[in-house]
Amino acid sequence: MTTLTLVKKTSFTVVSLATTMLLSICTPVRAFMFGTDRIQFDRDTNINFTFDQSHGGYQSSLWVAQADSGNTGYSNIARLFYETKPSDNGSAAEWQGSFGNAVTSENGSITQTFTFLQDQIYALLLWSDSGTGQPLEQYVSSSTFMNSPEWWAAGTHFRRDECLVAGCQQAVFGNFLLDPSSNASFTNINGGNGPGQYSSVTMAQLAQGTKISFDDAGGNDQDFQDFTVSAQLAPEAVPEPVTVFGTVLGIGAMAAARRKKKRGQ
């Protein structure tokens, strides 16, 4: 499996430095974040990702990337889903790709579980081949700041030069609506709510399940329907009833022993 790293420029312009400082002041560090700022948990956390659908003529793959020390780069560490061809049937249904036809995973399952390690910073990267035959030709990141000229794909030097230093939002998180058959904008489809209103979710929303969808920057249409998955907290292991009962009995026995010892004293 090919691993490609996203690298941050080491030399900053004055404008870039000022923007970075402003963002760091205005954005407090939080242990939990699941959105366009970053993905981070305060303890090891399993997340189930389930593929929904893809649209568009690019052939793409969705990866989990982890930040390097010092946040100077991100490395692909797990490929969740990938397209074996651009779509199920050419341009039909807006280049729709479905799992089992145009889309698959490493183990052939439509749901993939990934463990996010405590306090580590992650992002989701959608890599695309726009028709050159290079599967890692260009990318969009779930983290907005990574979609800027300050970052590029090592080995390809591909950069999002169309975005400002602060980056472009290329992913949405939450309970949004998509309509691939409509020419209406994402904002109109969602009743006036723009992409910025779908920039993060709470832990409670993640426990119930939430959608994540990308715009692959093809055609500059900002429709956010090119690659869609759902994410949900994986259920934690529940103790067997016998084990729970035994634990309760054990606690009761310890309490009784302490009471007997006190009476003896």
Protein Blocks (a to p, Z undefined) as FASTA:
>chain_A
ZZddddddfbdcfklmmmmmmmmmmmccdfbdcdjkbccdfbdcddddddfbdedjbdcd
dddddddehilaccdfbdfbdcfbfbfnljgghiiacehilpccfkopabdcddddehia
cdddddddehnopaklbccdfblklmcfkbccehjlpacfkbcfkopafbdedjddddfk
bcbdfklmnnopafklmmbccfklmmnopaddddehioplonopmbccdddddddddddf
klmmmmmmmmmmmmmmmmmmmmmZZ
